[in-house]
Amino acid sequence: MMPDGPSPESGLKGTWRVIRAEPAPWAKSHKLTKAETPLLEYAVAFNDGEVKGPAPLACKSARYASGVTYEDGFFGGHLKGAREDEMAEALHLAHGGQTTFRVICGSTQRDFYINDDADLMMAVGDVIYTLQRP
């Protein structure tokens, strides 16, 4: 990752809407309930020094970094293993490197990956969320 700073890159900056939630490919497949997908349909705004949106994404002192993540590092290494190519393909993530935006809020780091459709992908627990520009 590049050194972090208070401003998001232009590829991340601005408002995104959470449009989809699905079980993470490393978790047991099942139909998600509304209680399991509390971020669905919310807007998230990545601004200088702050992220506006629902918890756990909101942050009043955000710092941003960016770089490239490779398959074995997607979602904290959860896709690593025998099925990593299959799982990455199911999420529309390119083989090899993926543009990654990191949001740092205190001691918490959250990675957002740009998928093949130019949407953002991120995980909260065993749920993968897709964010799209409105």
Short mmCIF file of the C-alpha atoms (twelve columns), coordinates in Angstrom:
data_MODEL
# 
_entry.id   MODEL 
# 
loop_
_atom_site.group_PDB 
_atom_site.id 
_atom_site.type_symbol 
_atom_site.label_atom_id 
_atom_site.label_alt_id 
_atom_site.label_comp_id 
_atom_site.label_asym_id 
_atom_site.label_seq_id 
_atom_site.Cartn_x 
_atom_site.Cartn_y 
_atom_site.Cartn_z 
_atom_site.pdbx_PDB_model_num 
ATOM 1   C CA . MET A 1   0.000   0.000   0.000   1 
ATOM 2   C CA . MET A 2   1.021   3.569   -0.575  1 
ATOM 3   C CA . PRO A 3   1.475   5.750   2.527   1 
ATOM 4   C CA . ASP A 4   -1.854  6.761   4.043   1 
ATOM 5   C CA . GLY A 5   -3.236  10.281  4.088   1 
ATOM 6   C CA . PRO A 6   -6.442  12.209  4.871   1 
ATOM 7   C CA . SER A 7   -7.798  12.343  1.297   1 
ATOM 8   C CA . PRO A 8   -9.257  9.440   -0.681  1 
ATOM 9   C CA . GLU A 9   -8.100  8.933   -4.255  1 
ATOM 10  C CA . SER A 10  -10.488 10.054  -6.995  1 
ATOM 11  C CA . GLY A 11  -11.428 6.413   -7.706  1 
ATOM 12  C CA . LEU A 12  -12.896 6.132   -4.199  1 
ATOM 13  C CA . LYS A 13  -13.870 9.692   -3.284  1 
ATOM 14  C CA . GLY A 14  -17.554 10.521  -3.247  1 
ATOM 15  C CA . THR A 15  -20.765 8.653   -2.580  1 
ATOM 16  C CA . TRP A 16  -21.377 4.963   -3.170  1 
ATOM 17  C CA . ARG A 17  -24.537 2.926   -2.511  1 
ATOM 18  C CA . VAL A 18  -24.546 -0.584  -1.053  1 
ATOM 19  C CA . ILE A 19  -26.469 -2.500  -3.723  1 
ATOM 20  C CA . ARG A 20  -25.860 -6.158  -2.942  1 
ATOM 21  C CA . ALA A 21  -25.004 -8.517  -0.099  1 
ATOM 22  C CA . GLU A 22  -24.087 -12.169 -0.460  1 
ATOM 23  C CA . PRO A 23  -22.604 -14.857 1.727   1 
ATOM 24  C CA . ALA A 24  -18.826 -14.873 1.517   1 
ATOM 25  C CA . PRO A 25  -17.550 -17.802 -0.556  1 
ATOM 26  C CA . TRP A 26  -15.514 -19.070 2.410   1 
ATOM 27  C CA . ALA A 27  -18.656 -19.280 4.575   1 
ATOM 28  C CA . LYS A 28  -21.515 -21.759 4.485   1 
ATOM 29  C CA . SER A 29  -23.834 -20.853 1.617   1 
ATOM 30  C CA . HIS A 30  -27.313 -19.823 2.727   1 
ATOM 31  C CA . LYS A 31  -29.969 -17.201 2.049   1 
ATOM 32  C CA . LEU A 32  -29.044 -14.093 3.998   1 
ATOM 33  C CA . THR A 33  -31.610 -12.515 6.278   1 
ATOM 34  C CA . LYS A 34  -32.171 -8.781  6.625   1 
ATOM 35  C CA . ALA A 35  -30.582 -8.950  10.081  1 
ATOM 36  C CA . GLU A 36  -27.384 -10.368 8.523   1 
ATOM 37  C CA . THR A 37  -27.160 -7.528  5.967   1 
ATOM 38  C CA . PRO A 38  -27.612 -4.278  7.928   1 
ATOM 39  C CA . LEU A 39  -25.586 -2.203  5.428   1 
ATOM 40  C CA . LEU A 40  -27.733 -3.056  2.411   1 
ATOM 41  C CA . GLU A 41  -29.164 -0.027  0.586   1 
ATOM 42  C CA . TYR A 42  -27.233 2.544   2.626   1 
ATOM 43  C CA . ALA A 43  -25.100 5.252   1.068   1 
ATOM 44  C CA . VAL A 44  -21.457 5.610   2.047   1 
ATOM 45  C CA . ALA A 45  -19.526 8.827   1.349   1 
ATOM 46  C CA . PHE A 46  -15.733 8.819   1.309   1 
ATOM 47  C CA . ASN A 47  -14.672 12.407  2.004   1 
ATOM 48  C CA . ASP A 48  -11.509 14.169  3.106   1 
ATOM 49  C CA . GLY A 49  -10.808 12.974  6.647   1 
ATOM 50  C CA . GLU A 50  -14.106 11.155  7.144   1 
ATOM 51  C CA . VAL A 51  -16.417 8.402   5.995   1 
ATOM 52  C CA . LYS A 52  -20.140 9.115   6.306   1 
ATOM 53  C CA . GLY A 53  -22.424 6.112   6.499   1 
ATOM 54  C CA . PRO A 54  -23.711 3.416   8.798   1 
ATOM 55  C CA . ALA A 55  -21.640 1.706   11.477  1 
ATOM 56  C CA . PRO A 56  -19.182 0.009   11.156  1 
ATOM 57  C CA . LEU A 57  -18.140 2.025   8.083   1 
ATOM 58  C CA . ALA A 58  -18.568 5.560   9.446   1 
ATOM 59  C CA . CYS A 59  -15.396 7.225   10.653  1 
ATOM 60  C CA . LYS A 60  -14.762 10.804  11.769  1 
ATOM 61  C CA . SER A 61  -10.978 10.581  11.439  1 
ATOM 62  C CA . ALA A 62  -10.467 8.481   8.304   1 
ATOM 63  C CA . ARG A 63  -7.141  7.996   6.606   1 
ATOM 64  C CA . TYR A 64  -6.822  6.447   3.175   1 
ATOM 65  C CA . ALA A 65  -4.266  4.360   1.318   1 
ATOM 66  C CA . SER A 66  -4.328  2.474   -1.953  1 
ATOM 67  C CA . GLY A 67  -2.402  -0.178  -3.773  1 
ATOM 68  C CA . VAL A 68  -2.737  -3.587  -5.347  1 
ATOM 69  C CA . THR A 69  -3.825  -6.756  -3.573  1 
ATOM 70  C CA . TYR A 70  -3.092  -10.169 -5.023  1 
ATOM 71  C CA . GLU A 71  -5.423  -13.176 -4.849  1 
ATOM 72  C CA . ASP A 72  -3.935  -14.709 -1.732  1 
ATOM 73  C CA . GLY A 73  -4.516  -11.417 0.124   1 
ATOM 74  C CA . PHE A 74  -8.160  -10.762 -0.842  1 
ATOM 75  C CA . PHE A 75  -10.427 -10.342 2.169   1 
ATOM 76  C CA . GLY A 76  -7.629  -10.848 4.661   1 
ATOM 77  C CA . GLY A 77  -6.516  -14.073 2.974   1 
ATOM 78  C CA . HIS A 78  -9.943  -15.762 3.194   1 
ATOM 79  C CA . LEU A 79  -9.862  -16.685 -0.507  1 
ATOM 80  C CA . LYS A 80  -6.477  -18.368 -0.179  1 
ATOM 81  C CA . GLY A 81  -6.504  -22.083 -0.847  1 
ATOM 82  C CA . ALA A 82  -7.566  -24.696 -3.326  1 
ATOM 83  C CA . ARG A 83  -10.623 -22.754 -4.519  1 
ATOM 84  C CA . GLU A 84  -9.149  -19.234 -4.607  1 
ATOM 85  C CA . ASP A 85  -9.472  -18.817 -8.403  1 
ATOM 86  C CA . GLU A 86  -13.066 -20.060 -8.367  1 
ATOM 87  C CA . MET A 87  -14.010 -17.819 -5.428  1 
ATOM 88  C CA . ALA A 88  -12.320 -14.731 -6.931  1 
ATOM 89  C CA . GLU A 89  -14.091 -15.345 -10.254 1 
ATOM 90  C CA . ALA A 90  -17.473 -15.666 -8.521  1 
ATOM 91  C CA . LEU A 91  -16.905 -12.214 -7.009  1 
ATOM 92  C CA . HIS A 92  -15.801 -10.739 -10.379 1 
ATOM 93  C CA . LEU A 93  -12.299 -10.111 -9.065  1 
ATOM 94  C CA . ALA A 94  -9.485  -10.307 -11.606 1 
ATOM 95  C CA . HIS A 95  -6.831  -12.963 -11.380 1 
ATOM 96  C CA . GLY A 96  -3.574  -11.411 -10.297 1 
ATOM 97  C CA . GLY A 97  -3.667  -7.935  -8.797  1 
ATOM 98  C CA . GLN A 98  -6.726  -5.948  -7.815  1 
ATOM 99  C CA . THR A 99  -6.881  -2.199  -7.147  1 
ATOM 100 C CA . THR A 100 -7.498  -1.812  -3.439  1 
ATOM 101 C CA . PHE A 101 -8.562  1.212   -1.418  1 
ATOM 102 C CA . ARG A 102 -7.872  0.955   2.306   1 
ATOM 103 C CA . VAL A 103 -9.751  3.012   4.880   1 
ATOM 104 C CA . ILE A 104 -8.040  3.338   8.238   1 
ATOM 105 C CA . CYS A 105 -10.100 4.390   11.243  1 
ATOM 106 C CA . GLY A 106 -8.078  4.250   14.443  1 
ATOM 107 C CA . SER A 107 -6.792  0.690   14.701  1 
ATOM 108 C CA . THR A 108 -9.330  -0.676  12.186  1 
ATOM 109 C CA . GLN A 109 -8.432  -1.165  8.532   1 
ATOM 110 C CA . ARG A 110 -11.038 -2.036  5.901   1 
ATOM 111 C CA . ASP A 111 -10.168 -2.905  2.307   1 
ATOM 112 C CA . PHE A 112 -12.391 -2.115  -0.669  1 
ATOM 113 C CA . TYR A 113 -11.552 -3.884  -3.943  1 
ATOM 114 C CA . ILE A 114 -12.496 -2.626  -7.403  1 
ATOM 115 C CA . ASN A 115 -14.050 -5.581  -9.223  1 
ATOM 116 C CA . ASP A 116 -14.301 -6.254  -12.965 1 
ATOM 117 C CA . ASP A 117 -17.545 -4.233  -13.096 1 
ATOM 118 C CA . ALA A 118 -15.872 -1.128  -11.517 1 
ATOM 119 C CA . ASP A 119 -17.888 -1.672  -8.321  1 
ATOM 120 C CA . LEU A 120 -16.399 -1.819  -4.833  1 
ATOM 121 C CA . MET A 121 -16.379 -5.121  -2.936  1 
ATOM 122 C CA . MET A 122 -15.832 -5.340  0.811   1 
ATOM 123 C CA . ALA A 123 -16.506 -7.795  3.610   1 
ATOM 124 C CA . VAL A 124 -18.024 -7.451  7.027   1 
ATOM 125 C CA . GLY A 125 -17.688 -10.792 8.751   1 
ATOM 126 C CA . ASP A 126 -18.966 -13.485 6.401   1 
ATOM 127 C CA . VAL A 127 -20.959 -11.113 4.192   1 
ATOM 128 C CA . ILE A 128 -19.608 -9.589  0.971   1 
ATOM 129 C CA . TYR A 129 -21.116 -6.227  0.091   1 
ATOM 130 C CA . THR A 130 -21.053 -4.580  -3.334  1 
ATOM 131 C CA . LEU A 131 -21.051 -0.798  -3.524  1 
ATOM 132 C CA . GLN A 132 -21.826 1.106   -6.730  1 
ATOM 133 C CA . ARG A 133 -21.704 4.769   -7.665  1 
ATOM 134 C CA . PRO A 134 -25.248 6.135   -8.025  1 
# 
